[in-house]
Amino acid sequence: MAVTLDNEFADLILKFTDKAGIALADKQAHLLSLHIQLMRQWNTRLNLTRITGREEIIIKHLLDSILPAKFLPSSGNALDVGTGAGFPGIPLKIVYPGLEMVLLDSSRKKVSFLATVAAALGLEKIRALHGRWQDFSGVGEHLHKFQLITMRALKLEPEHITSLASLVLAPGGFLAWWGSTGEDYGVGGSDKLVGKTHSDMVFLDGFNYLLPGIQQKRSISIWRKT
């Protein structure tokens, strides 16, 4: 499905990112806008998101994905678990081209969408895989390979730390979990896990940030594999 380059939308993204203190090149803004435009086109068939307004998508999906990027590695192998419409994996890949991104989702239709986006944007070293994280973490070639795991809009469970991150992260790798009680994000309560060290996964810190026009704080919690 062809998408016409929308310079006005790219300019709108730059307006929001500039105000948030995020420096983007024009090319990056265009790639981000194409991702969002494709998502809106496919959304009627796949129900990718309940957030459909352009500015709302920029704030609640795009900015939420890249505002915490300064706390994360800018290169190496990265795994975005339960990526859905590609957040935060695709925006992080655009902001940090040095990441070799794997987008993992259990929905075949969403994986088809993600593959279409990656091809339309001309992104290299990014692939969409169909499957569950439980199966992914049991494959030998994935063990101790990744420098970064991201999880957004997912409830954090102990197994994500002990049976996923511990297995697939390389020593020194990071697990980053986006947390909020906001209903728009579909995140479950995981307060008992945040702040705790689990075997070889050491909790580093939680960082709070605000999205424009939203009073409730967002946060990213980060663990490091020793």
C-alpha positions, 0 to 999 in steps of 0.5 A, spaced: 500 500 500 503 506 497 504 512 502 505 519 499 510 523 503 507 528 507 511 534 509 506 537 513 506 531 518 513 530 518 514 538 520 509 536 526 513 531 528 519 535 528 515 541 532 513 536 538 520 533 538 524 539 538 519 542 544 521 535 548 528 536 547 529 531 541 534 532 536 532 529 529 534 530 522 529 531 517 530 524 514 528 521 521 522 525 521 520 523 514 521 516 516 517 516 523 511 520 519 511 514 514 511 509 520 505 512 523 501 513 516 502 506 514 499 504 521 493 509 520 492 505 514 492 498 516 488 500 523 482 499 520 483 492 518 488 490 524 486 494 530 493 496 531 491 502 536 485 505 539 489 512 539 488 515 532 488 522 532 495 525 529 497 529 535 495 524 539 499 518 536 505 523 536 504 524 543 502 517 546 506 512 541 512 516 538 514 521 544 513 515 549 517 511 545 523 515 544 523 520 550 527 514 554 532 513 548 537 517 552 537 511 557 538 506 552 544 503 548 544 506 541 547 500 538 547 492 538 542 487 537 535 489 540 529 485 541 522 489 542 517 484 545 510 484 544 511 490 539 504 490 536 504 496 531 512 497 532 512 501 538 518 502 541 522 498 536 521 502 529 522 509 532 528 507 536 531 504 530 530 510 526 533 514 532 538 509 533 540 506 526 546 502 529 541 498 533 539 491 529 532 490 531 528 484 532 520 486 532 517 480 536 509 479 536 504 473 536 500 476 531 501 474 524 497 479 521 501 484 525 508 481 523 506 482 516 504 489 517 511 490 520 515 487 515 511 492 510 513 498 514 520 496 514 520 495 507 517 501 505 521 505 510 528 502 507 530 500 513 536 495 514 538 490 520 531 490 522 526 484 522 519 482 524 518 475 527 512 471 529 512 468 535 511 468 543 517 470 547 517 463 551 519 460 544 524 465 542 528 465 548 529 457 548 532 458 541 540 457 541 542 462 536 538 467 541 542 466 547 546 471 550 546 475 544 542 481 545 544 488 548 537 491 549 530 488 550 524 493 550 517 492 553 512 497 552 504 496 553 505 489 556 504 487 563 511 485 566 511 478 569 517 475 573 519 470 567 520 476 563 526 478 567 528 471 569 526 467 563 527 472 558 532 477 559 537 472 563 537 468 557 537 472 551 541 478 554 549 478 553 553 480 559 552 488 560 545 488 556 539 492 558 532 490 559 527 496 559 520 496 561 515 502 560 510 503 565 504 506 567 497 505 570 494 509 564 488 505 561 490 508 554 497 504 554 494 497 557 499 496 562 498 492 568 500 493 575 507 491 576 509 495 582 512 488 586 517 487 580 520 494 579 526 496 583 528 488 585 534 485 583 533 478 580 539 473 580 543 475 574 539 481 573 540 487 577 535 493 577 539 499 575 533 505 576 526 507 574 526 514 570 520 518 570 518 523 564 512 527 562 508 527 555 505 533 553 498 535 555 498 529 560 499 530 567 500 522 569 507 521 569 510 515 565 516 511 567 521 506 564 525 501 569 531 498 567 535 492 569 542 490 567 545 483 566 551 482 570 
